[in-house]
Amino acid sequence: MATEFDPVADSSGIRSQPTTTIAFGREWNLTRLWYGFVGAAGFLAVWWAGGREVPSYLLPTPSEVAGALWTELVSGELLVHLGESLLHYVPGVAGGVVAGGLLGIGMGWSLVIDAVLTPIVRVLRPIPPLAWIVFAIIWLGLGHTGAAFIVFIGAFWITFYNAYEGVENASNELVEVATTLGVDSNRRLLWRVVIPDALPGILTGVRTSVGQCWMMVIAAELFGAPGVGYEIITSANNLAMARSIAYMLVISVVFLLSDWAVRRVRAHLLDWQQ
């Protein structure tokens, strides 16, 4: 039933059908796109009005931020700093996802591994990834390796718990059916039944890691590692707020692109479940 917060309900309280169209090989909800456009336009209007009332070093207008973004792009500085961030983001996420996924699957499947490692996991898991920054600096230095270590910690725990819960909560009915049909090896049962059943949860962990670890990147760079986060804090310290916000928007765009890519891969891998 529609509620007072339902934007697609008519005055009679009945949900109306959204207007859709087909373009670029997919169906688009034009009603939702229109509401999104109105929201974005309203946000920009409020931002512009606020920026007009205060000095630019406190709140630059959208046009000033766009100008700073264009300057960084034309000069090539934007791509350089984004590349620096990717040098520790990519290996950190990749390593954390693989290690966390493997450990989560192992502990979720094996009672022995689970019993041995659970005390260690319970001690280390509550420690925030950013708390390891001091050790990253001491052990690995304030550069790409140290920043990648922080990103690794974040991706590891997110993926670990999703993989662990996915395997632990795998359907007992599927396991029993597979056993009845002759799958009598633990390894075959794990790879052919349990992991496919847990795959949605595992991929949710991967998607969450890809997004959350951009926060780890920025946090690590605020302590001096080269990249977009370092430019954000440096620009803010110099009161170049338009440049600082421009780099914040760069992170937002890169996050949206990476999240879209993961969602496409997830849809492809789970296509068999449709």
ZADOZA-516969 format. One line per field, with one value per atom (N, C-alpha, C): residue number from 1; chain; x, y negated, z. Coordinates in steps of 0.2 Angstrom, whole numbers. Layout:
ZADOZA-516969
tilum: [NUM; ...] .
mise: [A; ...] .
px: [X; ...] .
py: [Y; ...] .
pz: [Z; ...] .
This chain:
ZADOZA-516969
tilum: [1; 1; 1; 2; 2; 2; 3; 3; 3; 4; 4; 4; 5; 5; 5; 6; 6; 6; 7; 7; 7; 8; 8; 8; 9; 9; 9; 10; 10; 10; 11; 11; 11; 12; 12; 12; 13; 13; 13; 14; 14; 14; 15; 15; 15; 16; 16; 16; 17; 17; 17; 18; 18; 18; 19; 19; 19; 20; 20; 20; 21; 21; 21; 22; 22; 22; 23; 23; 23; 24; 24; 24; 25; 25; 25; 26; 26; 26; 27; 27; 27; 28; 28; 28; 29; 29; 29; 30; 30; 30; 31; 31; 31; 32; 32; 32; 33; 33; 33; 34; 34; 34; 35; 35; 35; 36; 36; 36; 37; 37; 37; 38; 38; 38; 39; 39; 39; 40; 40; 40; 41; 41; 41; 42; 42; 42; 43; 43; 43; 44; 44; 44; 45; 45; 45; 46; 46; 46; 47; 47; 47; 48; 48; 48; 49; 49; 49; 50; 50; 50; 51; 51; 51; 52; 52; 52; 53; 53; 53; 54; 54; 54; 55; 55; 55; 56; 56; 56; 57; 57; 57; 58; 58; 58; 59; 59; 59; 60; 60; 60; 61; 61; 61; 62; 62; 62; 63; 63; 63; 64; 64; 64; 65; 65; 65; 66; 66; 66; 67; 67; 67; 68; 68; 68; 69; 69; 69; 70; 70; 70; 71; 71; 71; 72; 72; 72; 73; 73; 73; 74; 74; 74; 75; 75; 75; 76; 76; 76; 77; 77; 77; 78; 78; 78; 79; 79; 79; 80; 80; 80; 81; 81; 81; 82; 82; 82; 83; 83; 83; 84; 84; 84; 85; 85; 85; 86; 86; 86; 87; 87; 87; 88; 88; 88; 89; 89; 89; 90; 90; 90; 91; 91; 91; 92; 92; 92; 93; 93; 93; 94; 94; 94; 95; 95; 95; 96; 96; 96; 97; 97; 97; 98; 98; 98; 99; 99; 99; 100; 100; 100; 101; 101; 101; 102; 102; 102; 103; 103; 103; 104; 104; 104; 105; 105; 105; 106; 106; 106; 107; 107; 107; 108; 108; 108; 109; 109; 109; 110; 110; 110; 111; 111; 111; 112; 112; 112; 113; 113; 113; 114; 114; 114; 115; 115; 115; 116; 116; 116; 117; 117; 117; 118; 118; 118; 119; 119; 119; 120; 120; 120; 121; 121; 121; 122; 122; 122; 123; 123; 123; 124; 124; 124; 125; 125; 125; 126; 126; 126; 127; 127; 127; 128; 128; 128; 129; 129; 129; 130; 130; 130; 131; 131; 131; 132; 132; 132; 133; 133; 133; 134; 134; 134; 135; 135; 135; 136; 136; 136; 137; 137; 137; 138; 138; 138; 139; 139; 139; 140; 140; 140; 141; 141; 141; 142; 142; 142; 143; 143; 143; 144; 144; 144; 145; 145; 145; 146; 146; 146; 147; 147; 147; 148; 148; 148; 149; 149; 149; 150; 150; 150; 151; 151; 151; 152; 152; 152; 153; 153; 153; 154; 154; 154; 155; 155; 155; 156; 156; 156; 157; 157; 157; 158; 158; 158; 159; 159; 159; 160; 160; 160; 161; 161; 161; 162; 162; 162; 163; 163; 163; 164; 164; 164; 165; 165; 165; 166; 166; 166; 167; 167; 167; 168; 168; 168; 169; 169; 169; 170; 170; 170; 171; 171; 171; 172; 172; 172; 173; 173; 173; 174; 174; 174; 175; 175; 175; 176; 176; 176; 177; 177; 177; 178; 178; 178; 179; 179; 179; 180; 180; 180; 181; 181; 181; 182; 182; 182; 183; 183; 183; 184; 184; 184; 185; 185; 185; 186; 186; 186; 187; 187; 187; 188; 188; 188; 189; 189; 189; 190; 190; 190; 191; 191; 191; 192; 192; 192; 193; 193; 193; 194; 194; 194; 195; 195; 195; 196; 196; 196; 197; 197; 197; 198; 198; 198; 199; 199; 199; 200; 200; 200; 201; 201; 201; 202; 202; 202; 203; 203; 203; 204; 204; 204; 205; 205; 205; 206; 206; 206; 207; 207; 207; 208; 208; 208; 209; 209; 209; 210; 210; 210; 211; 211; 211; 212; 212; 212; 213; 213; 213; 214; 214; 214; 215; 215; 215; 216; 216; 216; 217; 217; 217; 218; 218; 218; 219; 219; 219; 220; 220; 220; 221; 221; 221; 222; 222; 222; 223; 223; 223; 224; 224; 224; 225; 225; 225; 226; 226; 226; 227; 227; 227; 228; 228; 228; 229; 229; 229; 230; 230; 230; 231; 231; 231; 232; 232; 232; 233; 233; 233; 234; 234; 234; 235; 235; 235; 236; 236; 236; 237; 237; 237; 238; 238; 238; 239; 239; 239; 240; 240; 240; 241; 241; 241; 242; 242; 242; 243; 243; 243; 244; 244; 244; 245; 245; 245; 246; 246; 246; 247; 247; 247; 248; 248; 248; 249; 249; 249; 250; 250; 250; 251; 251; 251; 252; 252; 252; 253; 253; 253; 254; 254; 254; 255; 255; 255; 256; 256; 256; 257; 257; 257; 258; 258; 258; 259; 259; 259; 260; 260; 260; 261; 261; 261; 262; 262; 262; 263; 263; 263; 264; 264; 264; 265; 265; 265; 266; 266; 266; 267; 267; 267; 268; 268; 268; 269; 269; 269; 270; 270; 270; 271; 271; 271; 272; 272; 272; 273; 273; 273; 274; 274; 274] .
mise: [A; A; A; A; A; A; A; A; A; A; A; A; A; A; A; A; A; A; A; A; A; A; A; A; A; A; A; A; A; A; A; A; A; A; A; A; A; A; A; A; A; A; A; A; A; A; A; A; A; A; A; A; A; A; A; A; A; A; A; A; A; A; A; A; A; A; A; A; A; A; A; A; A; A; A; A; A; A; A; A; A; A; A; A; A; A; A; A; A; A; A; A; A; A; A; A; A; A; A; A; A; A; A; A; A; A; A; A; A; A; A; A; A; A; A; A; A; A; A; A; A; A; A; A; A; A; A; A; A; A; A; A; A; A; A; A; A; A; A; A; A; A; A; A; A; A; A; A; A; A; A; A; A; A; A; A; A; A; A; A; A; A; A; A; A; A; A; A; A; A; A; A; A; A; A; A; A; A; A; A; A; A; A; A; A; A; A; A; A; A; A; A; A; A; A; A; A; A; A; A; A; A; A; A; A; A; A; A; A; A; A; A; A; A; A; A; A; A; A; A; A; A; A; A; A; A; A; A; A; A; A; A; A; A; A; A; A; A; A; A; A; A; A; A; A; A; A; A; A; A; A; A; A; A; A; A; A; A; A; A; A; A; A; A; A; A; A; A; A; A; A; A; A; A; A; A; A; A; A; A; A; A; A; A; A; A; A; A; A; A; A; A; A; A; A; A; A; A; A; A; A; A; A; A; A; A; A; A; A; A; A; A; A; A; A; A; A; A; A; A; A; A; A; A; A; A; A; A; A; A; A; A; A; A; A; A; A; A; A; A; A; A; A; A; A; A; A; A; A; A; A; A; A; A; A; A; A; A; A; A; A; A; A; A; A; A; A; A; A; A; A; A; A; A; A; A; A; A; A; A; A; A; A; A; A; A; A; A; A; A; A; A; A; A; A; A; A; A; A; A; A; A; A; A; A; A; A; A; A; A; A; A; A; A; A; A; A; A; A; A; A; A; A; A; A; A; A; A; A; A; A; A; A; A; A; A; A; A; A; A; A; A; A; A; A; A; A; A; A; A; A; A; A; A; A; A; A; A; A; A; A; A; A; A; A; A; A; A; A; A; A; A; A; A; A; A; A; A; A; A; A; A; A; A; A; A; A; A; A; A; A; A; A; A; A; A; A; A; A; A; A; A; A; A; A; A; A; A; A; A; A; A; A; A; A; A; A; A; A; A; A; A; A; A; A; A; A; A; A; A; A; A; A; A; A; A; A; A; A; A; A; A; A; A; A; A; A; A; A; A; A; A; A; A; A; A; A; A; A; A; A; A; A; A; A; A; A; A; A; A; A; A; A; A; A; A; A; A; A; A; A; A; A; A; A; A; A; A; A; A; A; A; A; A; A; A; A; A; A; A; A; A; A; A; A; A; A; A; A; A; A; A; A; A; A; A; A; A; A; A; A; A; A; A; A; A; A; A; A; A; A; A; A; A; A; A; A; A; A; A; A; A; A; A; A; A; A; A; A; A; A; A; A; A; A; A; A; A; A; A; A; A; A; A; A; A; A; A; A; A; A; A; A; A; A; A; A; A; A; A; A; A; A; A; A; A; A; A; A; A; A; A; A; A; A; A; A; A; A; A; A; A; A; A; A; A; A; A; A; A; A; A; A; A; A; A; A; A; A; A; A; A; A; A; A; A; A; A; A; A; A; A; A; A; A; A; A; A; A; A; A; A; A; A; A; A; A; A; A; A; A; A; A; A; A; A; A; A; A; A; A; A; A; A; A; A; A; A; A; A; A; A; A; A; A; A; A; A; A; A; A; A; A; A; A; A; A; A; A; A; A; A; A; A; A; A; A; A; A; A; A; A; A; A; A; A; A; A; A; A; A; A; A; A; A; A; A; A; A; A; A; A] .
px: [4; 0; 4; 2; 6; 6; 11; 11; 12; 12; 12; 19; 24; 31; 32; 27; 27; 27; 32; 32; 28; 27; 23; 16; 13; 6; 2; -4; -8; -13; -17; -21; -25; -27; -32; -28; -21; -18; -16; -17; -15; -8; -4; 3; 2; 4; 4; 10; 9; 15; 20; 26; 31; 32; 34; 35; 42; 42; 49; 50; 56; 58; 64; 65; 71; 76; 83; 88; 95; 99; 106; 105; 100; 99; 96; 94; 91; 84; 80; 74; 76; 74; 75; 68; 68; 63; 63; 59; 60; 57; 52; 49; 55; 58; 64; 69; 71; 76; 74; 68; 65; 66; 64; 64; 72; 76; 83; 86; 84; 86; 84; 77; 75; 79; 80; 84; 91; 94; 101; 101; 96; 96; 94; 90; 89; 95; 99; 105; 110; 111; 115; 113; 106; 104; 105; 104; 106; 113; 117; 125; 127; 124; 126; 124; 118; 115; 120; 122; 126; 133; 136; 142; 143; 137; 137; 137; 135; 135; 141; 145; 151; 158; 164; 170; 171; 174; 176; 180; 184; 189; 185; 178; 174; 169; 166; 162; 162; 166; 166; 159; 157; 151; 153; 147; 148; 152; 152; 155; 163; 165; 172; 175; 171; 173; 174; 169; 170; 176; 178; 184; 190; 190; 196; 197; 191; 192; 194; 192; 194; 202; 204; 211; 215; 213; 217; 217; 212; 211; 216; 215; 219; 227; 229; 236; 239; 234; 236; 237; 237; 238; 233; 227; 221; 223; 225; 226; 233; 237; 243; 242; 238; 236; 231; 227; 222; 226; 231; 235; 239; 241; 245; 240; 234; 229; 228; 227; 226; 232; 238; 243; 243; 240; 239; 232; 227; 220; 219; 221; 220; 223; 230; 233; 230; 228; 226; 219; 214; 208; 208; 212; 213; 216; 221; 224; 219; 216; 211; 205; 202; 197; 198; 204; 206; 208; 212; 213; 207; 203; 197; 192; 191; 187; 189; 195; 198; 198; 199; 199; 192; 187; 180; 177; 179; 176; 179; 186; 189; 186; 185; 182; 175; 171; 164; 163; 168; 167; 170; 176; 179; 179; 176; 175; 182; 187; 193; 197; 197; 199; 196; 189; 185; 187; 187; 189; 196; 201; 207; 208; 205; 206; 201; 195; 190; 192; 196; 199; 203; 207; 211; 207; 202; 197; 194; 191; 187; 192; 198; 203; 204; 206; 208; 202; 196; 191; 189; 188; 185; 190; 196; 201; 200; 198; 197; 203; 202; 208; 212; 209; 213; 218; 216; 221; 227; 228; 234; 239; 236; 240; 247; 247; 254; 259; 256; 260; 262; 258; 259; 265; 265; 270; 277; 277; 283; 286; 281; 283; 285; 281; 281; 283; 282; 284; 277; 278; 272; 272; 270; 270; 265; 266; 261; 260; 265; 265; 261; 263; 259; 252; 250; 243; 240; 243; 240; 238; 243; 242; 235; 234; 228; 222; 222; 216; 215; 221; 220; 217; 218; 215; 207; 205; 198; 195; 197; 194; 194; 199; 200; 194; 193; 187; 180; 179; 173; 171; 176; 175; 175; 179; 179; 173; 169; 163; 157; 157; 152; 153; 160; 161; 160; 162; 160; 153; 149; 142; 139; 141; 138; 139; 145; 147; 143; 144; 141; 133; 130; 123; 120; 125; 123; 117; 113; 107; 109; 106; 107; 103; 98; 94; 98; 102; 106; 112; 114; 120; 117; 111; 108; 107; 104; 102; 109; 114; 120; 123; 123; 126; 122; 115; 111; 112; 114; 116; 123; 127; 133; 139; 138; 144; 146; 151; 154; 160; 163; 169; 168; 171; 170; 173; 178; 181; 176; 173; 168; 162; 160; 154; 155; 160; 162; 162; 165; 166; 160; 156; 150; 144; 143; 137; 137; 142; 142; 144; 150; 152; 147; 144; 139; 133; 131; 125; 127; 134; 136; 138; 139; 141; 138; 131; 128; 131; 132; 135; 142; 146; 153; 154; 150; 150; 148; 143; 141; 147; 151; 156; 162; 162; 167; 165; 158; 156; 156; 155; 156; 163; 168; 175; 177; 175; 177; 175; 169; 167; 170; 170; 172; 180; 183; 190; 193; 188; 190; 191; 187; 188; 194; 197; 203; 209; 208; 213; 214; 208; 208; 211; 209; 212; 219; 222; 229; 233; 230; 233; 233; 228; 228; 234; 237; 243; 250; 249; 255; 256; 252; 253; 251; 255; 253; 246; 243; 236; 231; 225; 220; 218; 218; 217; 222; 228; 233; 232; 230; 228; 222; 218; 212; 214; 218; 220; 225; 229; 234; 230; 226; 222; 218; 215; 211; 215; 221; 226; 228; 228; 230; 224; 218; 212; 210; 212; 210; 204; 199; 193; 190; 190; 187; 191; 198; 202; 201; 200; 199; 192; 187; 180; 181; 184; 185; 188; 193; 196; 191; 187; 182; 177; 175; 170; 174; 180; 184; 183; 184; 183; 176; 171; 164; 163; 166; 165; 168; 174; 178; 174; 172; 168; 162; 158; 152; 154; 160; 162; 164; 168; 170; 164; 159; 153; 149; 148; 145; 148; 155; 158; 157; 158; 157; 149; 145; 138; 137; 140; 140; 143; 148; 152; 147; 144; 140; 134; 131; 125; 127; 133; 135; 137; 140; 141; 135; 130; 124; 118; 120; 115; 112; 115; 113; 107; 107; 102; 95; 95; 89; 84] .
py: [6; 0; -6; -11; -17; -21; -25; -29; -36; -41; -48; -49; -45; -46; -43; -40; -36; -41; -43; -48; -46; -39; -37; -35; -37; -36; -42; -41; -46; -48; -53; -55; -50; -45; -40; -35; -36; -31; -25; -24; -19; -20; -15; -16; -16; -22; -22; -19; -17; -14; -19; -19; -23; -23; -29; -29; -27; -22; -19; -19; -18; -18; -13; -11; -7; -11; -10; -14; -10; -10; -7; 0; 4; 11; 12; 7; 8; 4; 5; 2; -4; -10; -16; -18; -19; -22; -30; -33; -40; -44; -41; -44; -45; -40; -40; -45; -44; -49; -56; -58; -64; -67; -63; -64; -65; -61; -62; -68; -70; -77; -83; -82; -88; -88; -82; -83; -85; -83; -86; -93; -95; -103; -107; -104; -108; -108; -103; -103; -108; -108; -113; -120; -121; -128; -130; -126; -128; -129; -125; -125; -132; -134; -140; -146; -146; -151; -152; -147; -147; -150; -148; -150; -157; -160; -167; -171; -169; -173; -173; -168; -168; -168; -169; -169; -162; -162; -156; -151; -154; -150; -146; -148; -144; -139; -142; -138; -140; -137; -139; -137; -141; -139; -133; -130; -125; -127; -133; -135; -135; -138; -138; -131; -126; -120; -116; -118; -115; -118; -124; -127; -124; -123; -120; -113; -109; -102; -102; -107; -108; -109; -114; -116; -109; -106; -100; -94; -94; -89; -91; -97; -100; -99; -101; -101; -94; -89; -82; -80; -85; -84; -79; -79; -75; -68; -66; -59; -57; -61; -59; -57; -61; -60; -54; -53; -48; -41; -41; -36; -34; -39; -37; -34; -36; -33; -25; -24; -18; -13; -16; -11; -8; -11; -7; -4; -7; -5; 2; 3; 9; 15; 15; 21; 22; 17; 17; 21; 19; 22; 29; 30; 36; 41; 40; 44; 45; 40; 41; 45; 44; 48; 56; 57; 64; 67; 64; 67; 68; 63; 63; 68; 68; 73; 80; 82; 89; 91; 86; 88; 88; 84; 85; 91; 93; 100; 106; 105; 110; 111; 106; 106; 108; 106; 107; 115; 118; 125; 130; 128; 133; 131; 136; 135; 134; 138; 137; 130; 128; 121; 116; 117; 112; 112; 118; 118; 115; 116; 114; 106; 103; 96; 92; 94; 90; 85; 88; 83; 77; 79; 74; 69; 71; 67; 62; 65; 61; 55; 57; 52; 46; 48; 43; 40; 43; 40; 33; 32; 26; 20; 21; 16; 12; 6; 2; 2; 3; 3; -3; -9; -15; -15; -11; -10; -7; -4; -1; -6; -12; -17; -18; -18; -19; -13; -7; -1; -1; -3; -4; -8; -14; -19; -16; -13; -10; -4; 0; 6; 5; 1; 1; -6; -11; -18; -21; -28; -32; -32; -27; -27; -23; -20; -16; -9; -6; 0; 0; -6; -7; -8; -12; -14; -7; -3; 3; 8; 8; 12; 10; 3; 1; 3; 2; 4; 12; 16; 23; 25; 22; 23; 22; 17; 15; 20; 22; 26; 33; 35; 42; 43; 39; 41; 40; 36; 35; 42; 44; 50; 56; 56; 62; 64; 59; 60; 62; 59; 61; 68; 70; 76; 82; 80; 85; 86; 81; 82; 85; 83; 87; 94; 96; 103; 107; 104; 107; 108; 103; 103; 106; 110; 113; 118; 119; 123; 130; 133; 140; 144; 142; 146; 147; 142; 143; 148; 147; 152; 159; 160; 167; 170; 165; 167; 169; 165; 167; 173; 174; 181; 187; 186; 191; 193; 188; 188; 191; 192; 195; 190; 184; 180; 182; 186; 189; 186; 182; 179; 172; 170; 164; 158; 159; 154; 153; 158; 157; 154; 156; 153; 146; 144; 137; 133; 135; 131; 131; 137; 137; 135; 135; 134; 128; 128; 123; 117; 116; 110; 106; 110; 107; 104; 108; 106; 99; 99; 93; 87; 88; 83; 76; 76; 69; 65; 69; 66; 64; 68; 67; 60; 60; 55; 48; 49; 43; 40; 45; 42; 39; 42; 39; 32; 31; 24; 19; 22; 17; 15; 20; 18; 13; 14; 9; 2; 1; -5; -8; -4; -6; -8; -4; -5; -11; -15; -22; -26; -25; -29; -27; -21; -19; -23; -23; -26; -34; -37; -44; -45; -41; -41; -40; -35; -34; -40; -43; -48; -55; -55; -61; -62; -56; -55; -56; -57; -59; -55; -49; -45; -49; -48; -52; -50; -54; -53; -58; -56; -61; -64; -60; -62; -67; -66; -71; -77; -77; -84; -87; -83; -86; -90; -87; -90; -96; -95; -100; -106; -105; -111; -114; -111; -114; -118; -115; -119; -125; -126; -132; -136; -134; -138; -137; -133; -132; -127; -129; -124; -122; -126; -124; -117; -118; -112; -106; -107; -102; -98; -102; -99; -96; -98; -95; -88; -87; -81; -76; -79; -75; -72; -76; -74; -69; -69; -64; -57; -57; -51; -48; -53; -50; -47; -50; -48; -41; -40; -34; -28; -30; -25; -23; -27; -26; -21; -22; -18; -11; -11; -5; 0; -4; 0; 2; -2; 1; 7; 7; 12; 19; 18; 24; 27; 22; 24; 28; 26; 29; 36; 37; 43; 48; 45; 49; 52; 47; 49; 55; 55; 60; 66; 66; 72; 76; 72; 74; 75; 75; 75; 82; 87; 94; 95; 90; 91; 88; 84; 81; 87] .
pz: [0; 0; 0; -4; -4; 3; 4; 10; 8; 13; 12; 9; 10; 7; 0; -2; -9; -15; -18; -24; -30; -31; -37; -35; -30; -28; -30; -33; -35; -29; -30; -24; -21; -25; -22; -18; -17; -13; -17; -23; -27; -31; -30; -33; -41; -44; -51; -54; -61; -64; -67; -65; -68; -75; -78; -85; -87; -92; -93; -101; -102; -109; -110; -116; -118; -121; -119; -122; -120; -124; -123; -120; -123; -121; -114; -111; -104; -103; -98; -97; -92; -93; -89; -86; -79; -76; -76; -81; -82; -76; -72; -67; -61; -60; -55; -57; -63; -66; -65; -66; -66; -58; -54; -47; -45; -47; -46; -48; -54; -57; -53; -51; -47; -40; -37; -31; -32; -37; -39; -40; -44; -46; -39; -35; -29; -24; -24; -20; -23; -30; -33; -32; -32; -31; -23; -19; -12; -11; -14; -13; -17; -22; -26; -22; -19; -15; -9; -5; 0; -1; -7; -9; -11; -13; -15; -9; -3; 3; 7; 6; 10; 6; 9; 5; 2; -4; -8; -4; 1; 5; 10; 11; 16; 12; 7; 3; -4; -9; -16; -19; -24; -28; -33; -35; -40; -46; -49; -54; -53; -47; -45; -44; -41; -41; -48; -52; -59; -62; -61; -64; -61; -55; -52; -55; -55; -58; -65; -69; -76; -76; -72; -72; -70; -65; -63; -69; -72; -78; -84; -86; -91; -90; -84; -82; -81; -81; -80; -73; -68; -61; -58; -60; -58; -59; -65; -67; -63; -62; -58; -51; -48; -41; -40; -45; -45; -46; -51; -52; -45; -42; -35; -30; -30; -26; -28; -34; -37; -36; -35; -34; -27; -22; -16; -15; -18; -18; -21; -27; -31; -28; -26; -23; -16; -12; -6; -6; -10; -11; -14; -19; -22; -17; -13; -8; -2; 0; 5; 4; -2; -5; -5; -8; -9; -3; 2; 8; 13; 13; 17; 15; 8; 5; 7; 6; 7; 14; 19; 26; 28; 26; 27; 25; 19; 16; 20; 22; 26; 33; 36; 43; 43; 38; 37; 36; 32; 30; 35; 38; 42; 50; 54; 61; 64; 62; 65; 64; 58; 56; 60; 61; 64; 71; 74; 82; 83; 79; 80; 79; 74; 72; 75; 78; 81; 86; 91; 96; 93; 88; 85; 82; 78; 74; 79; 85; 90; 93; 93; 96; 91; 85; 80; 76; 76; 72; 74; 81; 83; 82; 80; 79; 73; 73; 66; 62; 55; 51; 52; 53; 54; 60; 65; 71; 69; 63; 61; 57; 56; 53; 56; 62; 66; 64; 64; 63; 55; 51; 44; 43; 46; 45; 48; 54; 57; 53; 51; 47; 40; 37; 29; 27; 31; 28; 26; 25; 23; 16; 12; 5; 3; -3; -6; -3; 0; 3; 10; 14; 20; 19; 14; 12; 10; 6; 3; 9; 14; 20; 24; 25; 28; 24; 17; 13; 13; 13; 14; 20; 26; 32; 31; 29; 28; 23; 17; 13; 16; 19; 22; 27; 32; 37; 34; 29; 26; 22; 18; 14; 18; 23; 27; 30; 33; 37; 32; 26; 21; 19; 17; 15; 21; 27; 32; 33; 34; 35; 29; 23; 17; 17; 18; 18; 24; 30; 36; 36; 32; 31; 25; 22; 15; 16; 11; 12; 13; 19; 21; 16; 13; 8; 2; 0; -6; -5; 1; 3; 3; 6; 6; -1; -5; -12; -15; -15; -18; -16; -9; -6; -9; -10; -12; -20; -23; -30; -32; -26; -27; -26; -24; -22; -15; -15; -9; -6; -10; -8; -5; 1; 4; 0; -4; -8; -14; -17; -22; -20; -14; -11; -10; -7; -6; -12; -18; -24; -28; -28; -33; -30; -23; -20; -15; -10; -5; -7; -11; -13; -18; -23; -27; -23; -18; -14; -10; -8; -4; -8; -15; -19; -19; -18; -17; -11; -6; 0; 0; -4; -5; -9; -14; -19; -16; -11; -8; -3; -1; 3; -1; -7; -12; -14; -15; -17; -12; -6; 0; 1; 0; 1; -4; -10; -16; -14; -11; -9; -3; 3; 9; 9; 5; 5; 2; -2; -4; 2; 8; 14; 17; 17; 20; 16; 9; 5; 7; 8; 9; 16; 21; 28; 28; 24; 24; 21; 16; 12; 17; 21; 25; 30; 31; 35; 31; 24; 20; 14; 14; 8; 2; -4; -10; -13; -16; -19; -18; -20; -20; -13; -8; -1; 1; 0; 2; -2; -8; -11; -8; -6; -2; 4; 8; 15; 13; 8; 7; 4; 0; -3; 3; 7; 12; 17; 18; 23; 20; 13; 9; 8; 10; 9; 2; -2; -9; -9; -6; -5; -12; -17; -23; -26; -25; -27; -23; -16; -12; -13; -14; -16; -23; -27; -34; -33; -29; -28; -24; -20; -16; -22; -26; -32; -36; -37; -41; -37; -31; -27; -28; -28; -29; -35; -41; -47; -48; -46; -46; -42; -36; -32; -36; -39; -43; -49; -52; -58; -56; -50; -48; -45; -42; -39; -45; -51; -57; -60; -60; -63; -59; -52; -48; -48; -49; -50; -56; -62; -68; -68; -64; -63; -59; -54; -50; -53; -57; -61; -66; -69; -74; -70; -64; -61; -58; -56; -53; -58; -65; -70; -70; -68; -68; -62; -58; -52; -55; -60; -63; -65] .
